[in-house]
Amino acid sequence: MISQELTKDLNSVRRLGIAALTEKLGPVGMIAFMRQFDSGYGDYTKERHIWLDNLTIDDINSEIQKLKTLQQSNGT
């Protein structure tokens, strides 16, 4: 069990947590578990507006048609 003093030192808690996860899940499982808590970076909402604000239904339809044509020419 973790002592009270140890819980005050976040670096120790982090090291023990990673060691426990690695022991129980293996290195790959530990990494997969840790990735669930990655908050990423940037402001997705602002970036989404930059990507999509000027996009029209006609633009979307045109891209769909291009993809269909490409798939047909590739035989898929």
Secondary structure, 3 states (H helix, E strand, C coil): CCCHHHHHCHHHHHHHHHHHHHHHHHHHHHHHHHHCCCCCCCCHHHHHHHHHCCCCHHHHHHHHHHHHHHHHHCCC
